[in-house]
């Protein structure tokens, strides 16, 4: 019988939920939102570009990891 261990895995698990055509996604770690993206649009403008989008990264998170996940998600299109 193997000895019992109280070791818990402390790796953060990230989930990415989104829609590539709308340039919108949310990165979630546990119960908290790490980052969100959405289309960059201007008021009073009927047609807006789908090539530009806004990224909001909340403080205390790994910005390079978030940017890599977002770019990988949008490039898989």
FIMI-757661 format. One line per 4 residues: their letters; for each residue x, y, z of N, C-alpha, C, CB. Coordinates in nm, 2 decimals. Atoms other than C-alpha are relative to their C-alpha. Glycine has a CB too. Layout:
N
A	X,Y,Z,X,Y,Z,X,Y,Z,X,Y,Z | ...
//
This chain:
77
XXXX	0.08,-0.12,0.00,0.00,0.00,0.00,0.09,0.12,0.00,-0.10,0.00,0.12 | -0.09,-0.12,0.00,0.16,0.34,-0.10,-0.04,0.09,0.11,-0.02,0.07,-0.14 | 0.02,-0.10,-0.11,0.20,0.60,0.17,-0.09,0.11,-0.05,0.13,0.06,0.05 | 0.09,-0.11,0.04,-0.06,0.88,0.17,0.08,0.13,0.00,-0.11,0.01,0.11
XXXX	-0.07,-0.13,0.02,0.05,1.22,0.06,-0.10,0.11,0.02,0.07,0.01,-0.14 | 0.08,-0.12,-0.02,-0.09,1.56,0.16,0.03,0.10,-0.11,0.01,0.05,0.14 | -0.04,-0.10,0.11,0.06,1.72,-0.15,-0.12,0.03,-0.09,0.12,-0.06,-0.08 | 0.10,-0.04,0.09,-0.18,1.92,-0.35,0.06,0.07,-0.12,-0.10,0.10,0.07
XXXX	-0.05,-0.06,0.13,-0.12,2.03,-0.71,-0.04,0.15,0.01,-0.06,-0.07,-0.12 | 0.03,-0.14,-0.01,-0.08,2.41,-0.70,0.00,0.07,-0.14,0.10,0.07,0.09 | 0.00,-0.06,0.13,-0.08,2.46,-1.08,-0.13,0.07,-0.03,0.03,-0.10,-0.11 | 0.12,-0.07,0.04,-0.32,2.72,-1.21,-0.06,-0.06,-0.12,0.03,0.15,-0.01
XXXX	0.06,0.05,0.12,-0.57,2.59,-1.46,-0.08,0.12,-0.06,-0.09,-0.12,0.03 | 0.06,-0.11,0.07,-0.69,2.84,-1.72,-0.10,-0.06,-0.10,0.10,0.09,-0.07 | 0.10,0.04,0.10,-1.01,2.81,-1.93,-0.02,0.12,-0.09,-0.13,-0.05,0.07 | 0.02,-0.11,0.09,-1.06,3.02,-2.24,-0.14,-0.03,-0.07,0.11,0.01,-0.10
XXXX	0.13,0.01,0.05,-1.42,3.07,-2.35,-0.03,0.11,-0.10,-0.12,-0.01,0.11 | 0.02,-0.11,0.09,-1.51,3.27,-2.66,-0.05,-0.03,-0.14,0.13,0.08,-0.01 | 0.05,0.01,0.14,-1.61,3.34,-3.02,0.10,0.08,-0.08,-0.14,0.06,-0.01 | -0.10,-0.06,0.08,-1.34,3.41,-3.28,-0.06,0.10,-0.10,0.08,-0.10,-0.07
XXXX	0.06,-0.09,0.10,-1.57,3.58,-3.53,-0.04,0.14,0.07,-0.12,-0.06,-0.06 | 0.04,-0.13,-0.07,-1.68,3.84,-3.27,0.12,0.06,0.08,-0.11,-0.02,0.10 | -0.12,-0.05,-0.07,-1.32,3.88,-3.13,-0.03,0.01,0.15,0.05,0.13,-0.06 | 0.04,-0.01,-0.15,-1.46,3.81,-2.78,0.04,-0.13,0.06,-0.15,0.03,0.02
XXXX	-0.03,0.12,-0.08,-1.32,3.57,-2.53,0.03,0.05,0.15,0.13,-0.07,-0.05 | -0.03,-0.02,-0.14,-1.28,3.54,-2.15,0.09,-0.11,0.05,-0.14,0.00,0.08 | -0.09,0.10,-0.06,-1.00,3.37,-1.97,-0.03,-0.01,0.15,0.16,0.04,-0.02 | 0.05,0.02,-0.14,-1.10,3.22,-1.63,0.10,-0.09,0.06,-0.14,-0.06,0.00
XXXX	-0.09,0.08,-0.08,-0.87,3.08,-1.36,-0.08,-0.02,0.13,0.14,0.07,0.02 | 0.08,0.03,-0.12,-1.07,2.90,-1.09,-0.13,0.07,-0.01,0.08,0.05,0.13 | 0.13,-0.07,0.00,-1.36,3.13,-1.00,0.02,0.14,-0.04,-0.06,-0.01,0.14 | -0.02,-0.14,0.03,-1.21,3.46,-1.11,0.04,0.02,-0.15,0.12,0.06,0.08
XXXX	-0.03,-0.04,0.14,-1.18,3.63,-1.45,0.13,0.06,-0.01,-0.11,0.10,-0.06 | -0.13,-0.05,0.02,-0.83,3.69,-1.56,0.01,0.10,-0.11,0.10,-0.12,-0.04 | -0.01,-0.09,0.11,-0.88,3.86,-1.89,-0.13,-0.01,-0.09,0.12,-0.03,-0.09 | 0.11,-0.01,0.09,-1.15,3.97,-2.14,0.04,0.07,-0.12,-0.12,0.06,0.07
XXXX	-0.02,-0.07,0.12,-1.14,4.07,-2.50,-0.14,0.03,-0.06,0.09,-0.08,-0.10 | 0.12,-0.03,0.08,-1.40,4.24,-2.72,0.03,0.10,-0.11,-0.11,0.07,0.09 | -0.03,-0.08,0.11,-1.43,4.43,-3.04,0.02,0.15,0.04,-0.11,-0.01,-0.10 | -0.02,-0.15,-0.02,-1.30,4.79,-3.05,-0.09,0.07,-0.10,0.15,0.04,-0.03
XXXX	0.09,-0.07,0.08,-1.58,5.00,-3.17,-0.02,0.14,0.05,-0.14,-0.07,0.00 | 0.02,-0.14,-0.03,-1.67,5.37,-3.17,-0.15,0.03,0.00,0.08,0.09,-0.09 | 0.14,-0.05,0.00,-2.01,5.53,-3.09,-0.02,0.07,-0.13,-0.03,0.08,0.12 | 0.04,-0.07,0.12,-2.19,5.67,-3.39,0.06,-0.05,-0.13,0.02,0.15,0.01
XXXX	-0.06,0.06,0.12,-2.01,5.44,-3.63,-0.07,-0.13,-0.02,0.16,-0.03,0.02 | 0.09,0.11,0.03,-2.23,5.19,-3.80,0.09,-0.13,-0.03,-0.09,0.03,-0.12 | -0.09,0.11,0.04,-1.95,4.97,-3.95,0.13,0.01,0.07,0.02,0.00,-0.16 | -0.12,-0.01,-0.07,-1.66,4.88,-3.74,0.09,-0.12,-0.04,-0.02,0.00,0.15
XXXX	-0.09,0.10,0.05,-1.35,4.67,-3.81,0.00,-0.12,0.09,0.15,0.06,-0.01 | -0.01,0.12,-0.08,-1.33,4.31,-3.70,0.14,-0.04,0.02,-0.08,-0.11,-0.07 | -0.14,0.03,-0.02,-0.95,4.32,-3.71,0.05,0.06,0.13,0.08,0.06,-0.12 | -0.05,-0.07,-0.12,-0.92,4.55,-3.40,-0.08,-0.05,0.12,0.00,0.15,-0.02
XXXX	0.07,0.04,-0.12,-1.00,4.43,-3.05,0.07,0.06,0.12,-0.02,-0.15,0.00 | -0.05,-0.05,-0.13,-0.95,4.54,-2.69,0.02,-0.11,0.09,-0.10,0.11,0.06 | -0.03,0.10,-0.09,-0.79,4.33,-2.43,0.01,0.06,0.14,0.14,-0.07,-0.03 | -0.01,-0.04,-0.14,-0.85,4.38,-2.05,0.06,-0.11,0.08,-0.14,0.04,0.05
XXXX	-0.06,0.10,-0.08,-0.61,4.20,-1.83,0.00,0.06,0.15,0.15,-0.02,-0.04 | 0.02,-0.05,-0.13,-0.69,4.23,-1.46,0.13,-0.02,0.08,-0.11,-0.08,0.07 | -0.13,0.00,-0.07,-0.40,4.30,-1.21,0.03,-0.13,0.07,0.00,0.11,0.10 | -0.04,0.12,-0.08,-0.20,4.02,-1.05,0.01,-0.12,-0.09,-0.09,-0.02,0.11
XXXX	0.00,0.12,0.09,-0.20,3.79,-1.36,0.12,0.01,-0.09,-0.13,-0.01,-0.08 | -0.11,0.01,0.09,0.07,3.68,-1.60,-0.04,0.05,-0.13,0.05,-0.15,-0.01 | 0.05,-0.07,0.12,0.03,3.92,-1.89,0.05,-0.07,-0.13,0.05,0.14,0.00 | -0.06,0.07,0.12,0.26,3.72,-2.13,-0.08,-0.12,-0.03,0.14,-0.03,0.02
XXXX	0.08,0.12,0.02,0.06,3.40,-2.07,-0.14,0.04,-0.06,-0.01,-0.07,0.13 | 0.13,-0.04,0.05,-0.27,3.58,-2.13,0.01,0.04,-0.15,-0.05,0.12,0.08 | -0.01,-0.05,0.14,-0.15,3.75,-2.45,0.03,-0.12,-0.09,0.12,0.10,-0.02 | -0.03,0.12,0.08,-0.01,3.41,-2.58,-0.13,-0.08,-0.02,0.10,-0.08,0.06
XXXX	0.13,0.08,0.01,-0.35,3.24,-2.51,-0.09,0.07,-0.09,-0.06,-0.01,0.14 | 0.10,-0.07,0.09,-0.55,3.52,-2.68,0.05,0.00,-0.14,0.00,0.15,0.05 | -0.05,0.00,0.14,-0.33,3.54,-2.99,-0.01,-0.14,-0.06,0.15,0.04,-0.01 | 0.02,0.13,0.05,-0.33,3.16,-3.02,-0.15,-0.03,-0.03,0.06,-0.10,0.10
XXXX	0.15,0.02,0.02,-0.71,3.15,-2.99,-0.05,0.07,-0.13,-0.08,0.06,0.12 | 0.05,-0.07,0.11,-0.76,3.41,-3.26,0.07,-0.04,-0.13,0.02,0.15,0.02 | -0.08,0.04,0.12,-0.49,3.27,-3.50,-0.05,-0.14,-0.05,0.14,0.00,0.03 | 0.05,0.14,0.04,-0.66,2.92,-3.51,-0.11,0.01,-0.10,-0.04,-0.08,0.13
X	0.12,-0.02,0.09,-0.94,3.06,-3.72,0.01,-0.06,-0.13,-0.02,0.14,-0.02
//
